[in-house]
């Protein structure tokens, strides 16, 4: 099985690097600057589970000669449209596109471009970043990648994909409810991202402020009300665990807030804006989501003006 990882950033670099290090046939589709960095320094992973350093196979846009069996799409959501054009030559009739993007907008975009059959559901749970040297640095121990057919069928191709993913140095699992898991992850991302970016602090710092804990729970309830109205209600077990997580992980910040702190573009449209649009389509009032989205839009306007 041949895998093309679109993007050798933090997430793509970690999972793709682990797979390559385990002897899988992995190629990275990268931009010229990152390609040069990989040629000179290789791909290095710094992790509590052990480091890894290798010189990966890499291609640039326009140099893909034939389809791959699997394409792992691991770019930021705001780079999706450009990435789709770059990866198009890698997609054949039997290719699986495994997207680890946040939110759900990318699913529709992929299905419109390549057809429903090509798209495989996926949820990754990992906290990683690229440092100033281009190394992939894992910040907390968890490293999980789940995947499955959007309709929940345990197909033959899913079993092949599962065999490819197993034993590569991270927790890989096949799921019969991957779409449900994707919606639940969006609940957590939108809540944590909206709260931390709007309040400019970790969950613990927000909860320590007067009225902060109530604000976090009201934000969560607002997000859940949207997801429920859209026909994808989170399970009670998930909600109970989400509330416990927000209380017990006081230092938690999201990748969106981390990007904001470092002056990078953020996935405002994909994580907050798209949810806000969907809320409006079903008539659910979301004042907290709206405030968070406006706040992030102001940030992006300032960033683009620099």
C-alpha positions, -999 to 999 in steps of 0.1 A, spaced: 0 0 0 13 34 -10 5 65 11 8 101 1 8 125 31 -3 160 20 16 183 43 47 175 64 37 198 92 30 188 128 2 163 123 11 149 89 48 149 99 40 129 130 18 102 116 35 100 83 69 100 99 59 72 123 46 51 94 77 57 73 99 48 103 80 15 106 88 6 70 56 17 53 57 31 17 52 68 25 57 99 4 51 135 14 37 162 -8 53 194 3 60 230 -7 95 240 -19 106 255 14 96 225 35 111 202 8 144 219 12 142 217 49 135 180 47 164 174 23 189 192 46 177 183 81 154 153 74 122 148 93 127 147 130 101 138 156 106 147 193 82 127 214 77 111 249 73 78 230 108 81 216 124 103 189 127 95 152 148 110 125 147 101 88 150 115 53 115 109 38 105 105 2 90 138 -10 73 152 -41 62 186 -51 30 198 -68 29 188 -104 54 159 -101 29 131 -91 31 105 -118 4 80 -107 -24 75 -81 -17 64 -46 -37 39 -26 -42 63 3 -39 101 6 -37 115 41 -47 151 39 -30 169 68 -30 206 59 -47 235 78 -83 241 68 -76 274 52 -52 257 27 -77 231 16 -86 244 -18 -50 248 -29 -42 213 -15 -70 197 -35 -55 210 -68 -21 197 -58 -32 162 -47 -57 156 -76 -32 136 -97 -27 113 -68 -64 103 -67 -75 73 -88 -107 52 -88 -96 31 -59 -78 58 -38 -89 65 -3 -86 100 10 -81 101 48 -85 137 60 -74 147 95 -87 182 91 -109 198 118 -146 204 115 -168 189 88 -167 213 59 -137 194 43 -158 163 40 -183 180 17 -155 197 -3 -138 163 -8 -169 145 -18 -179 173 -43 -144 171 -59 -136 134 -59 -169 116 -51 -183 101 -19 -167 67 -23 -132 81 -21 -136 99 12 -128 80 44 -137 94 78 -110 101 103 -104 115 138 -69 122 151 -62 131 187 -27 145 192 -10 177 204 20 185 182 37 215 169 66 224 146 94 242 164 117 269 149 140 242 135 111 224 117 111 195 141 78 178 149 74 181 187 48 161 205 36 181 236 15 155 254 17 117 252 -16 109 235 -14 99 198 -45 83 183 -57 80 148 -91 65 141 -106 58 106 -136 42 90 -162 43 63 -186 72 66 -215 48 65 -200 26 92 -195 -5 70 -164 -26 79 -152 -29 43 -124 -49 29 -104 -17 21 -108 -6 57 -93 -38 69 -64 -33 45 -59 3 58 -61 -10 93 -33 -35 87 -12 -7 71 -17 15 102 -11 -10 129 23 -13 146 36 20 135 42 35 169 9 52 175 -26 41 186 -45 32 154 -80 19 154 -108 12 129 -142 27 138 -178 17 129 -190 51 140 -164 75 126 -188 101 114 -203 103 149 -168 107 164 -160 135 140 -190 155 151 -182 149 187 -146 160 182 -160 192 166 -180 199 198 -147 198 218 -127 218 193 -153 245 189 -158 249 227 -121 248 237 -110 269 207 -138 294 211 -133 298 248 -95 301 248 -93 324 218 -121 347 229 -107 349 265 -70 347 255 -62 322 282 -60 285 289 -91 267 302 -77 268 337 -71 306 335 -107 312 322 -122 290 349 -102 308 376 -118 341 366 -150 354 381 -178 336 362 -153 318 341 -164 282 348 -200 291 341 -189 307 308 -171 276 297 -201 254 304 -225 278 287 -203 278 256 -203 240 256 -241 239 259 -244 264 230 -222 243 207 -240 211 217 -274 227 210 -262 233 174 -248 198 168 -280 183 183 -302 205 160 -282 194 130 -291 157 138 -258 145 153 -264 146 191 -233 137 212 -237 108 235 -242 114 272 -210 96 280 -191 119 257 -206 150 273 -198 138 308 -162 131 298 -159 164 280 -170 183 311 -146 164 333 -118 171 308 -124 208 309 -122 208 347 -92 185 351 -70 198 322 -65 234 334 -34 240 312 -53 230 280 -49 253 250 -59 244 215 -39 245 183 -60 275 172 -52 294 203 -15 284 200 -15 297 164 -31 329 175 -5 334 202 23 330 177 8 353 151 -2 326 126 -34 323 106 -61 304 125 -89 280 114 -116 304 124 -139 296 94 -135 258 97 -140 254 135 -162 283 145 -175 301 114 -189 270 97 -206 259 129 -221 294 132 -235 292 96 -250 258 103 -266 271 135 -282 299 115 -295 274 90 -315 256 117 -325 286 137 -304 281 168 -292 313 185 -255 313 193 -243 346 208 -212 331 223 -201 314 190 -209 347 172 -187 367 196 -158 342 192 -160 343 154 -161 381 152 -131 382 176 -112 358 153 -122 377 122 -108 409 136 -75 391 144 -73 378 108 -80 412 94 -51 426 114 -28 398 104 -35 402 67 -28 440 70 7 434 84 
